[in-house]
Amino acid sequence: SQQGEEDPQALSIQEGENATMNCSYKTSINNLQWYRQNSGRGLVHLILIRSNEREKHSGRLRVTLDTSKKSSSLLITASRAADTASYFCATDSTQGGIFGTGTRLKVLA
Amino acid sequence: NAGVMQNPRHLVRRRGQEARLRCSPMKGHSHVYWYRQLPEEGLKFMVYLQKENIIDESGMPKERFSAEFPKEGPSILRIQQVVRGDSAAYFCASSPQRGRSEQYFGPGTRLTVT
């Protein structure tokens, strides 16, 4: 199975609410990255968190990393309709960064 | 600084034809990764290349698929004798170094095999 597995697979929220998605991985890592993919488009790098970091912020994004549980979470605060996309996590594993199937986020206006 | 460029953006091929997908990494990046994304699925790693070297091709089908990243010019993913199951989006990513740096993705090439 994939190194990165996102959860939930799909999430639907109202504009203004917070969205939380999770990622689990299997092997030890140096860093973990989150990406966004709008429908039919390429991936956009959002944020990178290193293995010695526990939390990182970037604008409305907050990422946490728990290396003991091999998991990460991405929180998007005050969501907007434009945040509607699929979100993937990836690690710097030997296979060039493994991606899961992503969390499909839908923000309703 | 231009981002990762891929061309063509859309490619239609008949079964049995060859498909050539090109990827120009970001300036200064010497590492290229190719991924395939089937409809409604996540990205699957195919191959990792440095200039003139294939580092890891463990995700690439053994037959009909090949990749190169020459000293000069873009990286090429080549699919010979395409079949309908090859229809997918193919993404290329580049990074300046392995391991600690993030990957920058191109917009992808959508291959449709008719």
Interface residues (C-beta under 8 A of the other chain):
Chain A: Q2 N30 N31 Q33 Y35 R41 G42 L43 V44 H45 L48 R50 F88 A90 D92 T94 Q95 G96 G97 I98 F99 G100 T101 G102
Chain B: V4 Q6 Y33 Y35 E41 G42 L43 K44 F45 Y48 D56 S58 G59 F91 A93 R98 G99 R100 E102 Q103 Y104 F105 G106 P107 G108
